[in-house]
Amino acid sequence: MTSASMARKMPESVVKLKQGYYWFDPSKQSTQDHAARVVMDIVKRYDIDGVHFDDYFYPYAEYNGGQDFPDSDSYNEFKRNGGSLSRGDFRRNSVNTFIERIYKDIKKKRTL
């Protein structure tokens, strides 16, 4: 891993899976903020018609040696702050909230 690796630059946002992959935790605010900055930089620089997210999700268990995604930190923080969703619903809500944020940010930028 080089010094330019996002896993080194944002270690609080990344988990290492058993298969050796580094994966951003989709529910972490820092992950969502980083991804939003990247998308908005693209929107600012280019006249694009849309954004397609192919990999903004939780990986299948085979990416982690057959085990569930290690997002206990973000899920436990959610629960400490009064959240009551199941882990699956928490994950879906996190992704949906992020996608809605991107939609609104792009619409706002395009109407300026």
VENJOKA-V188280 format. One line per field, one symbol per residue. ss: DSSP state (h for helix, s for strand, l for the rest). A space follows every 50 residues. Layout:
ss->???
//
This chain:
ss->lllllhhhhlhhhssslllllsssllllhhhhhhhhhhhhhhhhhlllll llllllllllhhhhlllllllhhhhhhhhhllllllhhhhhhhhhhhhhh hhhhhhhhhhhl
//
